[in-house]
């Protein structure tokens, strides 16, 4: 796996803008949040009221949601 959270997909950036979540918060959750296995080849990071889904193969942030 590459650098986790190194790149953001267009979808992730759109979701972050809609929810007013900045890249620094996403990177903080990836580094310090709770991890769980996602669907397929993904990892889910949760913390600070957000959920970040990262593709395990590329390390890209796929999407970001609240809750």
N, C-alpha and C positions, 0 to 999 in steps of 0.2 A: 504494500500500500504506500502511496505517496504521502506528501505532507497533508495531513488531515485538515480540511477547511482551507486549503491553499487557494482554491478557486471557487467561485460562486457561479452557478448556472443562471441563465437569464430568468428562469422561473423563480429561483431563490431570491434574486435581487428584487424582482417585482413583489414577491410576498413580503420581503423585509420592508420595502418602501410603503406598502399598504398598511403594515402593522407598526410602522415607525420604530423598527429595530435596526440598530447600527451594526456594522461589521465587528466592532470591538466587543460588543455583547455576545455575538455569535461565537467569536473566537474564545471568549472567556468560558462560555458554556461547553464548548468542545474540550477545552483544557481541564475544566474543573467540575463539569456536570456529571450526572449519573448516566451510565451507558447501558444500553440493552440492544439485543439483536433485532434488527428490523426485518421487513419482508424482503425476500430475495437476498441480494448481496449488499445489504445496507446496515449501518449502525445508527441508532437513535441516541442522541444526547439530550438530556433534559436538565433544566436548572433555570433559576431566575424567572420562572413563569413562561419560558419558551421551550420549544422542541425543535431540534435541528437534526435533519436526516442527511447522512453523508454516504456517498457511494464508496464501498470498500475498495474497489478496483482502482478508481481514478483519484480518490480522496476529495472529490468535488462535493460541495454543499449542494444538495438537490433541492431542498425546500426548508422553510422556516415557518413555524406556526406558534400561536400563543397557546398556553395550557399545557 
